[in-house]
Amino acid sequence: MSVTAALLLACLACYVTKLSGYLVPSHHLEHPVVGRLAATTTVGLLAALVAANTVVTGRHVTLDARLGAFAVASLALLLRLPFVVVVVLGATAAALLRLAGIG
């Protein structure tokens, strides 16, 4: 299968998925379980994306400066520091760990 065909197939799958959402009757979407499921699914997917980008390089698990930066940023978030401070602390931690030869 060529790249163009794969791209067109992926576009069609996305379109059909989006269209199927419009075809679901609204009374099904107003159910509280659907709302909770949608909210938790979003958080779970975001957490998986962050975890994968933190410790995976290509097809290998890599423990490097990104993990330390993530830990520092997570601690800053737990302390409810402003977002800009969280980003600066995470970047500083990554830079210092790389300067120390980790990652």
All heavy atoms as an XYZ file, in Angstrom:
731
protein
N       0.848     -1.169      0.000
C       0.000      0.000      0.000
C       0.896      1.235      0.000
O       1.841      1.335      0.773
C      -0.890     -0.010      1.249
C      -1.752      1.219      1.368
S      -2.787      1.277      2.850
C      -3.953      0.000      2.541
N       0.591      2.163     -0.872
C       1.403      3.373     -0.951
C       1.063      4.316      0.197
O       0.044      4.170      0.874
C       1.156      4.081     -2.288
O      -0.151      4.631     -2.300
N       1.920      5.284      0.399
C       1.710      6.262      1.463
C       0.443      7.065      1.186
O      -0.338      7.353      2.098
C       2.939      7.195      1.588
C       2.685      8.313      2.585
C       4.166      6.403      1.967
N       0.198      7.403     -0.054
C      -0.991      8.170     -0.425
C      -2.260      7.381     -0.113
O      -3.219      7.920      0.457
C      -0.947      8.530     -1.919
O       0.252      9.235     -2.191
C      -2.139      9.399     -2.300
N      -2.264      6.115     -0.452
C      -3.440      5.292     -0.180
C      -3.660      5.141      1.323
O      -4.799      5.210      1.800
C      -3.280      3.921     -0.839
N      -2.591      4.955      2.079
C      -2.712      4.834      3.527
C      -3.240      6.131      4.136
O      -4.084      6.115      5.041
C      -1.363      4.474      4.138
N      -2.769      7.263      3.640
C      -3.227      8.562      4.130
C      -4.704      8.776      3.818
O      -5.479      9.231      4.676
C      -2.378      9.678      3.525
C      -2.690     11.088      3.996
C      -2.456     11.216      5.488
C      -1.855     12.093      3.241
N      -5.111      8.428      2.602
C      -6.519      8.566      2.234
C      -7.405      7.634      3.062
O      -8.510      8.019      3.483
C      -6.707      8.297      0.736
C      -6.149      9.379     -0.196
C      -6.255      8.926     -1.644
C      -6.859     10.695      0.024
N      -6.934      6.441      3.324
C      -7.679      5.500      4.147
C      -7.814      6.013      5.583
O      -8.887      5.927      6.194
C      -7.004      4.125      4.131
C      -7.740      2.996      4.841
C      -9.093      2.740      4.168
C      -6.907      1.739      4.814
N      -6.744      6.580      6.116
C      -6.789      7.149      7.467
C      -7.751      8.335      7.520
O      -8.505      8.486      8.491
C      -5.393      7.568      7.905
N      -7.735      9.162      6.490
C      -8.660     10.306      6.427
C     -10.103      9.820      6.384
O     -10.980     10.375      7.066
C      -8.369     11.172      5.211
S      -6.842     12.103      5.330
N     -10.366      8.797      5.612
C     -11.714      8.245      5.523
C     -12.153      7.659      6.865
O     -13.295      7.875      7.301
C     -11.770      7.169      4.435
C     -13.125      6.491      4.234
C     -14.157      7.501      3.734
C     -13.006      5.336      3.268
N     -11.258      6.960      7.540
C     -11.587      6.399      8.852
C     -11.902      7.495      9.859
O     -12.856      7.384     10.637
C     -10.432      5.534      9.352
N     -11.136      8.573      9.838
C     -11.406      9.701     10.745
C     -12.746     10.345     10.426
O     -13.526     10.685     11.325
C     -10.294     10.735     10.652
S      -8.755     10.199     11.389
N     -13.045     10.513      9.152
C     -14.308     11.119      8.746
C     -15.497     10.259      9.165
O     -16.485     10.756      9.701
C     -14.323     11.346      7.231
C     -15.596     11.987      6.753
C     -15.829     13.338      6.959
C     -16.577     11.239      6.107
C     -16.999     13.935      6.534
C     -17.754     11.821      5.685
C     -17.956     13.171      5.898
O     -19.118     13.748      5.482
N     -15.390      8.955      8.958
C     -16.482      8.045      9.336
C     -16.668      8.040     10.850
O     -17.795      8.023     11.353
C     -16.212      6.621      8.792
C     -17.158      5.603      9.395
C     -16.318      6.620      7.277
N     -15.572      8.076     11.597
C     -15.662      8.120     13.056
C     -16.357      9.395     13.511
O     -17.244      9.371     14.371
C     -14.262      8.027     13.682
O     -13.635      6.830     13.245
C     -14.335      8.040     15.195
N     -15.973     10.520     12.936
C     -16.595     11.803     13.285
C     -18.077     11.804     12.892
O     -18.929     12.245     13.664
C     -15.848     12.934     12.571
C     -16.335     14.299     12.879
C     -15.796     14.753     14.195
C     -16.063     16.233     14.370
N     -15.628     16.723     15.645
N     -18.398     11.297     11.738
C     -19.779     11.243     11.278
C     -20.627     10.342     12.163
O     -21.777     10.666     12.467
C     -19.827     10.757      9.827
C     -21.205     10.683      9.173
C     -21.811     12.077      9.093
C     -21.103     10.070      7.798
N     -20.056      9.245     12.625
C     -20.820      8.338     13.478
C     -21.196      9.007     14.799
O     -22.234      8.701     15.382
C     -20.045      7.052     13.735
O     -18.895      7.313     14.501
N     -20.394      9.944     15.274
C     -20.722     10.684     16.483
C     -21.963     11.545     16.307
O     -22.752     11.722     17.235
N     -22.150     12.085     15.120
C     -23.336     12.901     14.847
C     -24.596     12.046     14.691
O     -25.701     12.549     14.840
C     -23.138     13.739     13.584
C     -22.165     14.869     13.776
C     -20.965     14.907     13.065
C     -22.433     15.895     14.672
C     -20.069     15.931     13.241
C     -21.541     16.933     14.854
C     -20.370     16.956     14.136
O     -19.478     17.971     14.313
N     -24.434     10.777     14.383
C     -25.588      9.909     14.163
C     -26.122      9.279     15.445
O     -27.196      8.697     15.438
C     -25.220      8.811     13.157
C     -24.809      9.310     11.766
C     -24.374      8.146     10.888
C     -25.945     10.081     11.108
N     -25.387      9.412     16.553
C     -25.831      8.859     17.836
C     -26.955      9.753     18.374
O     -26.801     10.976     18.423
C     -24.666      8.807     18.844
C     -25.139      8.377     20.217
C     -23.575      7.883     18.337
N     -28.065      9.181     18.773
C     -29.163      9.993     19.323
C     -28.705     10.764     20.567
O     -27.934     10.260     21.387
C     -30.235      8.962     19.687
C     -29.907      7.760     18.871
C     -28.422      7.771     18.678
N     -29.198     11.989     20.711
C     -28.719     12.870     21.781
C     -29.046     12.343     23.175
O     -28.310     12.603     24.124
C     -29.298     14.267     21.608
O     -30.706     14.226     21.709
N     -30.141     11.583     23.334
C     -30.479     11.089     24.666
C     -29.444     10.079     25.179
O     -29.282      9.909     26.376
C     -31.902     10.509     24.719
C     -32.077      9.243     23.937
N     -32.337      9.259     22.579
C     -32.022      7.950     24.317
C     -32.449      7.999     22.162
N     -32.264      7.189     23.197
N     -28.718      9.424     24.266
C     -27.641      8.521     24.686
C     -26.447      9.319     25.220
O     -25.772      8.889     26.155
C     -27.170      7.634     23.538
C     -28.160      6.600     23.124
N     -28.650      5.645     23.978
C     -28.758      6.368     21.922
C     -29.508      4.865     23.329
N     -29.585      5.298     22.078
N     -26.182     10.471     24.618
C     -25.033     11.273     25.011
C     -25.260     12.029     26.312
O     -24.309     12.462     26.945
C     -24.689     12.261     23.893
C     -24.321     11.629     22.553
C     -24.122     12.695     21.503
C     -23.089     10.761     22.696
N     -26.508     12.202     26.724
C     -26.821     12.931     27.942
C     -26.748     12.058     29.194
O     -26.889     12.560     30.303
C     -28.213     13.557     27.819
C     -28.281     14.631     26.744
C     -29.694     15.054     26.426
O     -30.646     14.496     27.013
O     -29.844     15.939     25.571
N     -26.518     10.784     29.015
C     -26.429      9.855     30.147
C     -25.170     10.184     30.959
O     -24.107     10.427     30.397
C     -26.375      8.416     29.634
C     -26.692      7.401     30.677
N     -25.738      6.935     31.551
C     -27.852      6.786     30.998
C     -26.294      6.061     32.361
N     -27.587      5.947     32.043
N     -25.254     10.203     32.310
C     -24.091     10.570     33.133
C     -22.876      9.659     32.949
O     -21.731     10.109     33.032
C     -24.610     10.474     34.566
C     -26.085     10.387     34.486
C     -26.443      9.964     33.103
N     -23.109      8.392     32.690
C     -21.989      7.462     32.516
C     -21.178      7.839     31.277
O     -19.942      7.772     31.285
C     -22.503      6.003     32.411
C     -21.374      5.051     32.064
C     -23.177      5.591     33.701
N     -21.850      8.271     30.221
C     -21.151      8.660     28.991
C     -20.276      9.884     29.260
O     -19.132      9.952     28.801
C     -22.164      8.931     27.858
C     -21.465      9.486     26.627
C     -22.921      7.664     27.510
N     -20.792     10.842     30.029
C     -20.009     12.027     30.367
C     -18.775     11.686     31.176
O     -17.675     12.192     30.910
N     -18.932     10.814     32.183
C     -17.784     10.408     33.000
C     -16.768      9.630     32.170
O     -15.554      9.811     32.314
C     -18.253      9.571     34.184
C     -18.870     10.382     35.294
C     -18.977      9.587     36.585
N     -19.587      8.279     36.427
C     -20.872      8.002     36.624
N     -21.705      8.949     36.975
N     -21.326      6.782     36.464
N     -17.264      8.755     31.307
C     -16.373      7.962     30.468
C     -15.586      8.859     29.514
O     -14.380      8.676     29.335
C     -17.172      6.923     29.681
C     -16.376      5.981     28.799
C     -15.466      5.118     29.663
C     -17.294      5.106     27.988
N     -16.245      9.838     28.924
C     -15.557     10.752     28.008
C     -14.484     11.554     28.740
O     -13.380     11.748     28.223
C     -16.565     11.690     27.355
N     -14.795     12.012     29.949
C     -13.823     12.799     30.716
C     -12.621     11.957     31.124
O     -11.468     12.390     31.001
C     -14.488     13.399     31.940
N     -12.852     10.749     31.600
C     -11.739      9.920     32.058
C     -10.913      9.368     30.892
O      -9.699      9.188     31.024
C     -12.224      8.756     32.935
O     -13.192      8.001     32.213
C     -12.825      9.263     34.224
N     -11.538      9.131     29.772
C     -10.806      8.659     28.602
C      -9.831      9.725     28.117
O      -8.681      9.426     27.785
C     -11.779      8.271     27.473
O     -12.644      7.245     27.944
C     -11.035      7.785     26.249
N     -10.266     10.965     28.125
C      -9.400     12.059     27.698
C      -8.185     12.169     28.608
O      -7.054     12.292     28.135
C     -10.189     13.385     27.708
O     -11.333     13.244     26.876
C      -9.344     14.527     27.218
N      -8.400     12.102     29.906
C      -7.295     12.189     30.860
C      -6.355     10.996     30.697
O      -5.129     11.152     30.712
C      -7.840     12.271     32.305
C      -6.721     12.145     33.314
C      -8.601     13.559     32.509
N      -6.908      9.816     30.516
C      -6.083      8.622     30.342
C      -5.223      8.678     29.086
O      -4.047      8.305     29.111
N      -5.812      9.141     27.988
C      -5.043      9.249     26.742
C      -3.942     10.291     26.864
O      -2.818     10.079     26.384
C      -5.976      9.588     25.573
C      -6.881      8.464     25.121
C      -7.871      8.974     24.078
C      -6.078      7.313     24.558
N      -4.225     11.404     27.518
C      -3.201     12.432     27.706
C      -2.077     11.918     28.599
O      -0.890     12.151     28.330
C      -3.825     13.696     28.297
C      -2.880     14.868     28.495
C      -2.252     15.292     27.178
C      -3.614     16.034     29.126
N      -2.428     11.195     29.658
C      -1.412     10.627     30.544
C      -0.536      9.613     29.801
O       0.688      9.575     29.988
C      -2.076      9.970     31.750
N      -1.138      8.797     28.962
C      -0.371      7.822     28.179
C       0.568      8.518     27.202
O       1.717      8.095     27.015
C      -1.324      6.893     27.432
N       0.099      9.604     26.591
C       0.944     10.363     25.667
C       2.136     10.969     26.391
O       3.274     10.891     25.920
C       0.116     11.455     24.994
C       0.847     12.374     24.033
C       1.332     11.587     22.828
C      -0.058     13.510     23.600
N       1.891     11.565     27.553
C       2.984     12.154     28.340
C       3.966     11.068     28.764
O       5.191     11.247     28.654
C       2.424     12.916     29.558
C       3.536     13.278     30.528
C       1.683     14.160     29.109
N       3.465      9.944     29.240
C       4.348      8.863     29.688
C       5.184      8.325     28.533
O       6.396      8.099     28.687
C       3.524      7.746     30.312
N       4.572      8.138     27.392
C       5.308      7.610     26.242
C       6.375      8.596     25.776
O       7.505      8.196     25.455
C       4.347      7.298     25.104
N       6.048      9.882     25.745
C       7.034     10.868     25.307
C       8.125     11.101     26.343
O       9.177     11.634     26.016
C       6.343     12.197     24.971
C       5.632     12.138     23.653
O       6.098     11.487     22.722
N       4.510     12.810     23.553
N       7.875     10.716     27.584
C       8.870     10.912     28.633
C       9.926      9.813     28.625
O      11.102     10.095     28.818
C       8.188     10.963     30.016
O       7.253     12.042     30.027
C       9.184     11.180     31.118
N       9.553      8.575     28.393
C      10.506      7.475     28.563
C      10.745      6.628     27.315
O      11.484      5.651     27.392
C      10.077      6.539     29.716
C      10.095      7.274     31.032
C       8.718      5.933     29.467
N      10.164      6.985     26.180
C      10.339      6.152     24.993
C      11.091      6.933     23.916
O      10.773      8.077     23.618
C       8.973      5.686     24.439
C       9.145      4.938     23.134
C       8.261      4.822     25.452
N      12.107      6.298     23.362
C      12.842      6.834     22.227
C      12.808      5.779     21.135
O      13.381      4.707     21.294
C      14.300      7.157     22.610
O      14.290      8.092     23.684
C      15.049      7.744     21.441
N      12.114      6.083     20.065
C      11.968      5.092     18.998
C      11.186      3.901     19.508
O      10.035      4.018     19.889
N      11.837      2.749     19.553
C      11.194      1.534     20.059
C      11.791      1.072     21.377
O      11.586     -0.062     21.793
C      11.322      0.418     19.027
C      10.551      0.687     17.769
C      10.704     -0.465     16.819
N       9.912     -0.205     15.625
C       9.374     -1.135     14.891
N       9.550     -2.395     15.208
N       8.678     -0.829     13.837
N      12.540      1.950     22.033
C      13.238      1.569     23.253
C      12.832      2.469     24.412
O      12.619      3.659     24.238
C      14.750      1.644     23.061
C      15.249      0.836     21.911
N      15.329     -0.535     21.951
C      15.667      1.194     20.681
C      15.786     -0.983     20.799
N      15.990      0.052     20.001
N      12.761      1.887     25.602
C      12.537      2.662     26.816
C      13.878      3.256     27.228
O      14.871      2.553     27.337
C      11.962      1.770     27.944
C      11.880      2.551     29.248
C      10.598      1.244     27.552
N      13.904      4.561     27.416
C      15.125      5.266     27.756
C      14.901      6.105     29.001
O      14.012      6.945     29.034
C      15.546      6.197     26.595
O      15.622      5.442     25.401
C      16.875      6.848     26.878
N      15.686      5.854     30.019
C      15.606      6.658     31.235
C      16.708      7.703     31.166
O      17.880      7.397     31.359
C      15.751      5.775     32.468
C      14.718      4.648     32.584
C      14.979      3.803     33.810
C      13.313      5.207     32.619
N      16.320      8.941     30.855
C      17.303      9.997     30.693
C      16.821     11.270     31.387
O      16.002     11.210     32.303
C      17.602     10.233     29.213
C      16.373     10.587     28.395
O      15.295     10.755     28.986
O      16.494     10.704     27.168
N      17.319     12.400     30.962
C      17.010     13.680     31.596
C      15.528     14.034     31.515
O      15.016     14.760     32.370
C      17.851     14.787     30.953
N      14.829     13.515     30.525
C      13.394     13.814     30.410
C      12.619     13.314     31.617
O      11.694     13.977     32.083
C      12.812     13.186     29.141
C      13.375     13.781     27.865
C      12.814     13.096     26.659
N      13.273     11.702     26.642
C      12.867     10.794     25.788
N      11.975     11.091     24.882
N      13.351      9.573     25.837
N      12.998     12.170     32.139
C      12.311     11.618     33.301
C      12.542     12.491     34.538
O      11.621     12.752     35.308
C      12.760     10.179     33.565
C      11.979      9.418     34.622
C      10.506      9.340     34.257
C      12.554      8.034     34.801
N      13.755     12.968     34.717
C      14.048     13.875     35.822
C      13.306     15.190     35.684
O      12.769     15.728     36.666
N      13.256     15.717     34.466
C      12.531     16.961     34.223
C      11.048     16.768     34.486
O      10.380     17.642     35.060
C      12.757     17.422     32.786
N      10.519     15.624     34.104
C       9.110     15.318     34.356
C       8.835     15.239     35.855
O       7.823     15.748     36.331
C       8.734     14.004     33.671
C       7.319     13.577     33.912
C       6.271     14.236     33.307
C       7.038     12.523     34.762
C       4.952     13.852     33.534
C       5.739     12.126     34.997
C       4.689     12.797     34.377
N       9.744     14.634     36.599
C       9.567     14.523     38.052
C       9.579     15.900     38.711
O       8.741     16.198     39.568
C      10.658     13.638     38.643
N      10.492     16.762     38.292
C      10.567     18.111     38.856
C       9.313     18.905     38.500
O       8.723     19.586     39.342
C      11.845     18.834     38.371
C      11.814     20.307     38.715
C      13.073     18.173     38.969
N       8.888     18.818     37.247
C       7.691     19.539     36.825
C       6.448     19.007     37.550
O       5.563     19.783     37.926
C       7.514     19.425     35.312
N       6.374     17.700     37.765
C       5.244     17.120     38.487
C       5.206     17.621     39.924
O       4.135     17.954     40.448
C       5.326     15.594     38.485
O       5.245     15.106     37.185
N       6.352     17.688     40.556
C       6.417     18.209     41.924
C       5.992     19.673     41.969
O       5.246     20.084     42.862
C       7.833     18.046     42.481
C       8.052     18.562     43.893
C       7.190     17.770     44.882
C       9.506     18.470     44.269
N       6.427     20.440     40.993
C       6.030     21.851     40.927
C       4.524     21.987     40.729
O       3.890     22.884     41.305
C       6.791     22.552     39.807
N       3.943     21.105     39.939
C       2.486     21.132     39.757
C       1.767     20.757     41.043
O       0.733     21.350     41.383
C       2.067     20.177     38.636
C       2.215     20.694     37.222
C       1.907     19.582     36.225
C       1.320     21.884     36.977
N       2.292     19.782     41.756
C       1.690     19.396     43.039
C       1.749     20.531     44.053
O       0.864     20.664     44.903
C       2.372     18.154     43.601
C       2.044     16.846     42.904
C       2.904     15.717     43.465
C       0.581     16.511     43.056
N       2.777     21.354     43.965
C       2.908     22.512     44.846
C       2.066     23.703     44.362
O       2.096     24.753     44.974
C       4.383     22.920     44.969
C       5.289     21.898     45.647
C       6.742     22.337     45.558
C       4.868     21.692     47.093
N       1.372     23.490     43.247
C       0.489     24.501     42.645
C       1.234     25.783     42.266
O       0.732     26.889     42.448
C      -0.682     24.812     43.557
C      -1.560     23.607     43.807
C      -2.857     24.006     44.457
N      -3.678     22.849     44.743
C      -4.548     22.318     43.904
N      -4.701     22.815     42.714
N      -5.262     21.271     44.261
N       2.434     25.616     41.741
C       3.187     26.759     41.246
C       2.607     27.192     39.905
O       1.981     26.388     39.199
C       4.660     26.381     41.087
C       5.393     26.029     42.390
C       6.810     25.594     42.091
C       5.381     27.208     43.345
N       2.806     28.445     39.506
C       2.305     28.902     38.204
C       2.905     28.078     37.065
O       4.041     27.593     37.154
C       2.776     30.362     38.129
C       3.000     30.764     39.548
C       3.423     29.524     40.273
N       2.142     27.950     35.985
C       2.540     27.084     34.877
C       3.886     27.493     34.279
O       4.706     26.646     33.931
C       1.458     27.070     33.795
C       1.752     26.109     32.686
C       1.686     24.743     32.904
C       2.114     26.561     31.435
C       1.974     23.846     31.889
C       2.400     25.671     30.418
C       2.322     24.320     30.643
N       4.123     28.785     34.163
C       5.402     29.253     33.605
C       6.561     28.776     34.483
O       7.603     28.344     33.975
C       5.398     30.794     33.483
C       6.758     31.312     33.072
C       4.345     31.245     32.500
N       6.382     28.811     35.788
C       7.417     28.349     36.712
C       7.622     26.847     36.552
O       8.760     26.356     36.576
C       7.039     28.711     38.167
C       8.033     28.139     39.149
C       6.923     30.218     38.330
N       6.544     26.101     36.359
C       6.640     24.654     36.152
C       7.481     24.348     34.913
O       8.379     23.500     34.942
C       5.232     24.027     36.017
C       5.318     22.575     35.591
C       4.462     24.164     37.317
N       7.216     25.061     33.835
C       7.951     24.836     32.585
C       9.425     25.202     32.755
O      10.319     24.450     32.336
C       7.312     25.645     31.432
C       8.175     25.591     30.179
C       5.911     25.128     31.137
N       9.688     26.337     33.389
C      11.080     26.765     33.584
C      11.822     25.780     34.487
O      12.980     25.417     34.206
C      11.130     28.199     34.156
C      12.528     28.569     34.603
C      10.626     29.193     33.113
N      11.184     25.322     35.554
C      11.833     24.347     36.440
C      12.109     23.031     35.718
O      13.177     22.432     35.885
C      10.977     24.107     37.677
C      10.969     25.221     38.715
C       9.961     24.906     39.817
C      12.345     25.431     39.284
N      11.154     22.569     34.912
C      11.363     21.331     34.161
C      12.500     21.458     33.160
O      13.350     20.570     33.045
N      12.540     22.591     32.457
C      13.607     22.808     31.479
C      14.961     22.939     32.170
O      15.975     22.414     31.686
C      13.309     24.063     30.660
N      14.982     23.612     33.303
C      16.230     23.761     34.057
C      16.716     22.404     34.566
O      17.916     22.091     34.488
C      16.030     24.731     35.238
O      15.562     25.978     34.727
C      17.313     24.931     36.001
N      15.803     21.594     35.063
C      16.186     20.258     35.532
C      16.756     19.420     34.392
O      17.774     18.732     34.558
C      14.983     19.556     36.159
N      16.106     19.485     33.225
C      16.615     18.724     32.077
C      18.002     19.210     31.676
O      18.896     18.403     31.394
C      15.650     18.850     30.899
N      18.188     20.519     31.668
C      19.491     21.071     31.286
C      20.575     20.660     32.281
O      21.688     20.276     31.878
C      19.403     22.596     31.196
N      20.267     20.723     33.557
C      21.264     20.353     34.568
C      21.588     18.856     34.525
O      22.743     18.459     34.675
C      20.774     20.755     35.965
C      20.718     22.255     36.240
C      20.066     22.526     37.591
C      22.113     22.861     36.162
N      20.568     18.031     34.303
C      20.821     16.592     34.199
C      21.652     16.263     32.958
O      22.541     15.406     33.002
C      19.503     15.833     34.178
C      18.769     15.768     35.518
C      17.357     15.226     35.340
C      19.551     14.911     36.497
N      21.383     16.953     31.861
C      22.186     16.718     30.654
C      23.609     17.228     30.844
O      24.558     16.628     30.334
C      21.504     17.373     29.454
C      20.283     16.612     29.030
C      19.662     17.146     27.775
N      18.551     16.265     27.399
C      17.351     16.685     27.097
N      17.074     17.971     27.098
N      16.399     15.827     26.776
N      23.750     18.344     31.561
C      25.083     18.863     31.854
C      25.863     17.880     32.727
O      27.072     17.722     32.580
C      24.962     20.217     32.567
C      26.260     20.971     32.846
C      26.920     21.352     31.534
C      25.990     22.197     33.688
N      25.136     17.175     33.611
C      25.769     16.169     34.478
C      26.057     14.867     33.729
O      26.643     13.949     34.300
C      24.869     15.895     35.683
N      25.630     14.786     32.475
C      25.923     13.598     31.680
C      24.822     12.558     31.670
O      25.002     11.454     31.185
N      23.665     12.902     32.204
C      22.526     11.984     32.189
C      21.632     12.353     31.013
O      20.943     13.347     31.045
C      21.728     12.054     33.517
C      22.620     11.714     34.684
C      20.506     11.157     33.459
C      22.002     11.947     36.027
N      21.638     11.533     30.005
C      20.765     11.754     28.853
C      21.336     12.725     27.909
O      20.864     13.343     27.092
